Amino acid sequence: MGSSLTPDLKRILRDAGCVFVRQGKGDHEIWYSPKTNRNFPVDSKILSRNTANAVLKQAGLPKQF
């Protein structure tokens, strides 16, 4: 198994102006994107680049993985 993409993903989200809102169920966090004006979940152990890109899409950002 590879290493988690979550730290890099969170850095990209913060740089884009997204903010942590609250802790969700289990190991998920809820983030807010000012670009889409929506909340979205971020898992604490994202291992798949496809999942990481799906989170970026929910935040209104282009693919980066």
C-alpha positions in Angstrom: 0.0 0.0 0.0 1.1 3.5 -0.7 1.2 6.5 1.6 -1.8 8.6 2.4 -2.5 11.5 0.0 -4.5 13.3 2.7 -1.8 15.7 3.9 -1.1 16.9 0.4 -4.8 17.1 -0.4 -5.5 19.2 2.8 -2.6 21.6 1.8 -4.1 22.1 -1.7 -7.6 22.7 -0.1 -6.2 25.3 2.3 -4.2 27.1 -0.4 -7.5 27.3 -2.4 -9.3 28.9 0.5 -11.2 25.9 1.7 -11.7 25.6 5.5 -12.2 22.8 8.0 -15.7 23.0 9.4 -16.0 20.1 11.9 -15.2 16.5 12.6 -17.6 14.2 10.8 -18.5 10.5 11.5 -15.6 8.2 12.0 -12.4 9.4 10.5 -14.0 12.0 8.2 -13.7 15.7 8.3 -16.2 18.2 6.9 -14.7 21.0 4.9 -16.2 24.1 3.2 -15.4 25.4 -0.3 -16.0 29.1 -0.9 -15.8 28.4 -4.7 -18.8 26.0 -4.7 -20.4 27.3 -1.4 -20.8 23.7 -0.3 -19.5 21.4 2.5 -17.8 18.2 1.5 -16.2 15.2 3.4 -12.5 14.4 3.5 -11.4 11.0 4.7 -8.3 10.9 6.9 -6.6 8.1 5.0 -7.1 8.7 1.2 -4.9 6.2 -0.6 -6.3 6.4 -4.2 -5.5 9.3 -6.5 -9.0 8.9 -8.0 -10.6 9.5 -4.5 -8.3 12.5 -4.0 -9.3 14.0 -7.3 -13.0 13.4 -6.5 -12.6 15.5 -3.3 -11.0 18.2 -5.4 -13.9 18.1 -7.8 -16.4 18.5 -4.9 -14.4 21.6 -3.9 -14.6 23.0 -7.4 -10.8 22.5 -8.0 -9.0 20.8 -11.0 -7.5 17.4 -10.7 -4.0 17.4 -9.2 -3.2 13.8 -8.5 
